Amino acid sequence: MILNTMSQTVVLGVIGSDAHVVGITILEQAFSAAGFDVVNLGVQTSQEEFAEAAVAHDAQAVLVSSLYGHAEQDCQGFHSVLEDADVDAVSYIGGNLAVGQDDFEDTRKTFRELGFDRVFDSETDPEDAIAALREDLQISPTESERATISS
């Protein structure tokens, strides 16, 4: 088995007018601990700022967080902005994505239709997102990570 030991860069931020910082701080720490280079754009990040950072850092993934329930309006046209900037990266979104969200599968479908590769609810463990990203980027865990996982 060939291990991909190259460092992978992820751009992370809270989109739109959302000012919830705790979630992305946790994600930044988790992804950093998992060996990713993390560019944390912070809160109230515009679509253009995500695209510019992805280009500037040659990011392999763009991770969007939103907790205030208005992600659908904040993400309209997001993937067009990424395409216009020639960003070729996996895109994830997670959090409390819809006000009064009843059925998360409906929400997941909405965001998949908006172009996101994966959609996570606010209860998702960071480790689940990390495992998904490793799978999507075809990164094998290191020996020490496998030992930790199996212990």
C-alpha positions as CSV (number, residue, x, y, z in Angstrom):
1,M,0.0,0.0,0.0
2,I,1.3,3.5,-0.9
3,L,0.9,6.1,1.8
4,N,0.2,9.7,0.7
5,T,2.4,11.6,3.1
6,M,2.2,14.9,1.3
7,S,0.6,17.6,3.4
8,Q,-2.9,18.4,2.3
9,T,-4.3,21.9,2.7
10,V,-7.8,22.7,3.8
11,V,-9.5,26.1,3.8
12,L,-12.0,26.4,6.6
13,G,-14.4,29.2,7.4
14,V,-17.9,30.3,8.5
15,I,-19.8,31.6,5.6
16,G,-22.1,34.7,5.3
17,S,-23.1,36.7,8.3
18,D,-22.6,33.8,10.7
19,A,-20.3,34.7,13.7
20,H,-20.2,31.2,15.4
21,V,-16.5,30.6,16.0
22,V,-16.4,27.6,18.3
23,G,-17.2,25.0,15.7
24,I,-14.4,26.0,13.3
25,T,-11.9,26.3,16.1
26,I,-12.7,22.7,17.0
27,L,-12.4,21.7,13.4
28,E,-9.1,23.6,12.9
29,Q,-7.6,21.8,15.9
30,A,-8.9,18.4,14.8
31,F,-7.8,18.7,11.2
32,S,-4.4,20.1,12.2
33,A,-3.9,17.2,14.7
34,A,-4.8,14.8,11.8
35,G,-1.9,16.2,9.8
36,F,-3.7,18.7,7.5
37,D,-2.5,22.2,6.9
38,V,-5.4,24.3,7.9
39,V,-6.1,27.8,6.7
40,N,-8.8,29.2,9.1
41,L,-10.6,32.2,7.5
42,G,-12.7,32.8,10.6
43,V,-16.2,34.0,10.8
44,Q,-18.4,36.0,8.4
45,T,-16.4,34.8,5.4
46,S,-17.6,35.7,1.8
47,Q,-17.7,33.2,-1.0
48,E,-14.9,35.2,-2.7
49,E,-12.7,34.9,0.4
50,F,-13.1,31.1,0.3
51,A,-12.1,31.0,-3.4
52,E,-9.2,33.4,-3.0
53,A,-7.8,31.4,-0.1
54,A,-8.2,28.1,-1.9
55,V,-6.2,29.5,-4.8
56,A,-3.6,31.2,-2.7
57,H,-2.9,28.0,-0.7
58,D,-3.5,25.4,-3.4
59,A,-6.2,23.8,-1.2
60,Q,-7.3,20.3,-1.7
61,A,-10.5,21.0,0.3
62,V,-12.8,23.8,1.2
63,L,-14.8,23.3,4.4
64,V,-17.7,25.6,5.0
65,S,-19.4,25.9,8.4
66,S,-22.7,27.6,9.2
67,L,-24.6,27.4,12.4
68,Y,-27.2,30.2,12.2
69,G,-29.6,28.4,9.8
70,H,-29.2,30.5,6.7
71,A,-26.6,28.5,4.8
72,E,-28.7,27.9,1.8
73,Q,-29.0,31.6,0.9
74,D,-25.3,32.1,1.8
75,C,-24.2,29.3,-0.5
76,Q,-26.3,30.1,-3.6
77,G,-23.7,30.4,-6.4
78,F,-20.8,29.3,-4.2
79,H,-19.6,26.6,-6.6
80,S,-19.7,29.1,-9.5
81,V,-17.4,31.4,-7.6
82,L,-15.0,28.5,-7.0
83,E,-15.2,27.4,-10.6
84,D,-14.6,31.0,-11.8
85,A,-11.4,31.1,-9.6
86,D,-10.3,27.7,-11.0
87,V,-10.6,26.0,-7.6
88,D,-10.4,22.3,-8.0
89,A,-11.1,21.1,-4.4
90,V,-13.4,18.9,-2.5
91,S,-16.1,21.0,-0.8
92,Y,-17.8,20.1,2.4
93,I,-20.5,22.0,4.4
94,G,-21.6,21.3,7.9
95,G,-23.5,22.7,10.9
96,N,-27.0,23.8,11.6
97,L,-27.8,24.5,8.0
98,A,-31.5,25.2,8.0
99,V,-33.8,27.0,10.4
100,G,-36.4,24.5,11.7
101,Q,-34.6,21.6,10.1
102,D,-36.8,18.6,10.4
103,D,-35.4,16.0,8.0
104,F,-31.7,16.2,7.5
105,E,-31.8,14.1,4.4
106,D,-33.8,16.9,2.7
107,T,-31.2,19.4,3.8
108,R,-28.4,17.1,2.6
109,K,-30.1,16.8,-0.8
110,T,-30.4,20.6,-1.0
111,F,-26.7,21.2,-0.4
112,R,-25.6,18.3,-2.7
113,E,-27.7,20.0,-5.4
114,L,-25.8,23.3,-4.6
115,G,-22.6,21.4,-5.4
116,F,-21.1,20.3,-2.1
117,D,-19.4,16.9,-2.1
118,R,-20.4,16.1,1.5
119,V,-23.0,17.6,3.9
120,F,-22.8,17.1,7.6
121,D,-25.2,18.0,10.4
122,S,-24.2,19.8,13.6
123,E,-23.9,16.5,15.5
124,T,-21.1,15.2,13.2
125,D,-17.8,14.3,15.0
126,P,-14.8,16.0,13.5
127,E,-13.2,12.5,13.2
128,D,-16.0,11.5,10.8
129,A,-15.3,14.6,8.6
130,I,-11.6,13.8,8.7
131,A,-12.2,10.2,7.7
132,A,-14.4,11.3,4.8
133,L,-11.8,13.8,3.6
134,R,-9.1,11.1,3.7
135,E,-11.3,8.9,1.7
136,D,-12.2,11.6,-0.8
137,L,-8.5,12.6,-1.2
138,Q,-7.4,9.0,-1.2
139,I,-5.1,9.5,1.8
140,S,-4.1,6.4,3.8
141,P,-3.7,6.8,7.6
142,T,-0.1,6.7,8.9
143,E,1.1,3.7,10.9
144,S,0.8,5.6,14.1
145,E,-2.8,6.7,13.2
146,R,-3.7,3.1,12.4
147,A,-2.3,2.0,15.8
148,T,-4.3,4.7,17.5
149,I,-7.5,3.7,15.6
150,S,-7.1,0.0,16.4
151,S,-6.3,0.4,20.1
